[in-house]
């Protein structure tokens, strides 16, 4: 489904205000009303949510989970139990300086907006819980059978367990974190994300040896809630040419660069380099105000001199997070924007009663969106 662009919405809003030629209302002003109405509609309906991951830090209990506007749920390897400060069994009322011996957080509570606290704060041995493994072994070893269980070496406190689910002539070719009958994964503690980690048979009767695995990611604090909203804008970068116009010098892979020519907010990631020269980039954030062309300057990262080519641009909405889009509910956008316009210039649009009617109809549309999302 093709959603309306900002320019299309601006045109439609002009018609609603009986100004199809934009003689009385400038497009820039109409876009501002649409931007504001979009933000209000998203917040009113709670219709786009995001998950934000934060790395667990030893002894740290407070985490800012922006771009969420309000944290609704938190997970650290599993679902934690929400608590209030009054419900917690505090060793000291000064929780900021509290130390405990437990390994992993058991409770969480929102403090304000996107900030949360977890309790207890993780200690060093509790870090490094495995979240994901590469399902293909780094080395398949020999002598294995399907459903053999092994533990992963190089742990600090508790080993993770792996189940072998695919074997070819005794060589393990498919693995997964072991899960018990209650659905709990044996993620272990104290690992680092790396390849070629050795394993040991969990069942001594197993005759397999030599299996090594790749730990691809570790457990993080993951929070869920309504996301912050970027304004709509014109000139968003839709695609980049992978090869930069100029590679510059001194860069390293994964550098984050900001595109400074012509617009704001556009970001690219350095994918590959050769002796510090950028050889490939990819788009991270679309930004606004850009135009198509080569040689767009960038700043940031470890080097200098890299310029990129903007291949295509688009007008619409730029959201750097996963969302459930308003989609067909753009009628709510227009009603909200019309209400704001009529409130701003009641002398041109008849009366404040007309603005109130737009508001009431906007609330109806918001209710329709919420019901659709519930289904």
N, C-alpha and C positions, 0 to 999 in steps of 0.2 A: 504494500500500500504506500502510495506517495503522499507524504505529508506536506501541507502548504509551507512555502518559504516565507521568510519575513516580508519580502516585497509583495507577495500575494496577499498576506494578511493586512499589510498597510493599505493596499488598494481596496480590499473589502471593508476595512474600517472607514475609509474615506466615503464609500457609498453609504454606510450606515449613518454617517454624519452629514449626509446630503452634500457632499463636497467631492464629487467624482474626479474633478480636475485638480484637486489639491490647491485650489486658489486661496482658501481660507486657512487650511491646516497644512503645515509643512510636513513632509514625510518624516523628517528627523523627529519632530514632535510626536507624530503618530507611532513611530517605532518605540519611543520611550514609554508611551502608554501600554503598548503591547508587551514590552519587556517586563514592566511592572505587573501587568495582569498575568503574565506567564508565571512569574514568581509567586504571586498570591494564589493562583490556581493550584500550582504544585503543592504548596504548603497546606492549603485548605483540604485538598483531597488526599494528601500523603501518597501521591501516585507515582513517585519515583524514589526508589530505595537503592542503597549502595551498601557494599561491604568494604570495610577498610581494615587492612592488616597492619599490625604494629609488632615489631620484634620484641620478644620478652627480654628485659634487661635485669640483671642481678640487682636485687634490693629495691627496684623501682616499682611503685604501686600505682602511680597516676599516669594515665596515658591520654593524649589528645587525639581523638579519632576524626578530626576534620578530613573530608568535607561534609561529614554528617552534621545535620542541624540538631539532632536529638538521638541519642543512643537508645535503641529499643531492646537489643539483645547482644550478648557477648559470649564468645566461645574461646576456649583455650584447649584445643585437643578434644574437647567434649563440651557439653552445655553446662555452664556454671549456674549456681543458684543465686538469683538476685537477693540482696540483703540491704537493709537499712543500717545506718551507723548504730542506731539504738539496739538492733538485734544482734550485733556482732559481739562475740566474747573477746573483749579487748584486754590485752595484758596491761596496756597503758592507754590513757585517754589521748596521748600524743601519738596518734597513728603514724604521723609523718616520720617519726624516729623509731618506729616499732621494728623489732627483729624477731623472727620465729624460726623454728627448725623444720617446719613442714616444707615439702619439696615443691608442690605445684599449687597455684591459686585455686581456691575452692569457692570463693564468693566474689561477686562484683556489685558495685553500686554506682549509679550516675551521680556526678557531683554537680555539673551544670552543662547544659548543651551537649557538646561532643566530648566532654571530659568524663572519664570513668576512673574508678579505683578498683583494684583487684586485691584480694586478701587470701592467703598471705602473699607478700611480695616474693617473687621467686628467688631461691638461693642458687648458687653456682651449680651444684649437682643436678638441679631440676631443669636446667636449660638443656637444649639439644634434644628435645623429644621429636621423634621422626614423624613427619606428616605424610610425605609421599616417597615411594621408591620407584625406580625405573623397573617396569615389569619384566624387562629382559635382563638376565644376569650379566655382570661384567665378564665373568667366566663361569661356565656351566658345570665344571667339575666332572666327576665320574661316579657311577654306582648309585645314583638316586632313583627313587620311585615316586609316583604321584602321591601327594599328601604327606610327604616327609616334612618335618618341622625342624628348622635350624634357628639358632640365635645369632645375632650379628655382633661381632667382636668390636673392640675399641669403644666400649661404653664407659661411663664414669660410675654410675650407681646401679642401674637396672638394665639388663639386656632387652632388646627388641626381638620379637620372634617373627619368622617368615615361614609361610607355607608354600611349598612347591606344587604348582597345579598343572604343570606341563613338563613332560620328560620325553626325550628322544634318545633311545639306546643308552639310557643311564645318565645322559647329560641333561641337566636342568635347563629348560628353555622358557619357562614362565614362572614368576614368583609374585607373591602378594603378602602384605602384612597379615599376620595371623590374627584371627578374630574368634573370641570364645562364643559359647552358646548364647550369652547375654548380649552379644553385639559389641563387646569391648575389644578394642585393638590393643595389641601388645607393642606399644610404640617405644618403650625404653626411655632412657635419659642419658644425656651427656655425649651425644653424637655431634659430628659436624657433617655438613653436606659435602660429600666427596665420592669418588668412584673407587672401585676395587677393594672394598672393605671385606675382610675375611669373615667366614661363618664357622660355627661349631654345631655339630649335631645335637639337637635337643633330646631326641630319643637315642640313647646309646646303642640301641639295636640297629639304627640306620647305618647302612654301609657306605653312604656317599661321602665324598671328600672333595675339597677344592672349589666349592661354590663361593664366588665373591659377588658383591652387590653394589649398586650405585644408589646412594641416598640423595634424592633430588631436592628435597625441601624439609625444613624443620617447622614445628608447630609455632604459631604466632598468636598474639591476641587478635581476634577477629571480631569486629563490632558491626552491627547492622542497624540501619535506621534511615529516616528521610535524608536525602542528600541536599547539599547546598546547590544553588542554581546559578549557572553562568547566564549572563544576559544574552539575548539574541543579538546577532550582529551580521553585518555584511562583510564580504571579503574574507570568509573563513577558508583556510587552506584545506582543500579536499585531498589532493595528492601531491607528492613531491617526486622529482626525478631522483632515483636511488643514488646515482653518481653525483657528487657535488660539482658545482661549477669550478671551484678551486678547493684543493684539499688542505691548504694551510700547513702548519707545522706544530709538533709538540702534543698532539692529541693521543688519547687512549680510548679503547673500546668502552662503550656505555657512558661516555661523556654526554651531558645534557646541554644543548645549545639553544639559545633564544634567538629567533629571527627578528632582526631589528629594522630591516628595510621595509618601509611602507605601512606597517601595522603593529599591533601589540598582542602579546600573549601566545604567539606561535612558538612551538618548541619542537626540536628534532633530537633524535638520539643517534649517537655515533655507533654504527653497527660494526664496522671493520676499519682497521687502520693498517698502514704499512710504513714502518719506521716513522711513526708519528704523523703521517699524512693520511687524512680521512679518505677512504675509498668507497664507503657506502653509508647512507643515512636513512632513517625512517621517521615518519611523522608521529609525534607524541600528543601535541595539543594544537587545535586548529587556529586559535586566536581569531582576531577580527582585523579588518582594514587592509588586507593584503591584495596584491594584484599578481597576475600571471607574469612570469619572467625569470630569467637566469641572473646569477650574481647577487642574490639577496644576502646581505651581510648577517653574520651571527656573532654572538658573544657568549662566553661561558666555557666550561670545561677546562682542560689542562693546557690547551694550546691557543693558537690565534690564526686568523687569516682564512678560516673556512667559510666559503659562500655556497649557497644552495640554490636550486632552481625550483620555483613554484610552478607545478605543471597545470593544475586546475584549482579553481576556487568555487565556493558556493555561498549562498545566503541562507540563513536559517538559525538553528540553535546549536550551540557548542557545549557539550557536556562531557567532561573527562572521566565519567564514571558510568557504570552499568545503571540502566534506568528502565522503568516501565513507562513508556511514553504516553502522553496524553492522547496522541493520535487523533481519532475522529472527534474527540472532545475539544477541538479547536474552536467550536462554537462558544465554549466557556471563555476562551481567550478573548474573543471579540466582544462578548458582553462585558467582561471585566474592563477591557480597554475603553469601550464606549462609555461605561460609567465614569471612569477617571477623566475622560475628555469632557464629558458634560459637567462634572463637578468643577473642572478647571475653568470652563467658560460658560457658565449658566446663561449669560446674556446673549450668547450666540445660539444656544441649543434649546431654548424655551424655558425650562424651569428645573429646579432641583428635584421635582417630582419625577421627571423623566430619568434622572440619574438614579433615583431610588428604585424605579421600576427595573432598570438595567441590573442593579445590584440583586434584586429579588430573583430575576431570571438567571443571573449568574450562579446564585446559590442552588437553584434547581439543577442546573447543568453540573455543578460540582457533586451534588447528590447522585446524579446519574453515573458520573465517573466512578464514585466510590462503590456503588452497587455493582458496576461492571467489573471492578477489580476484585470485589468479594467473591464473584462467581468464577 
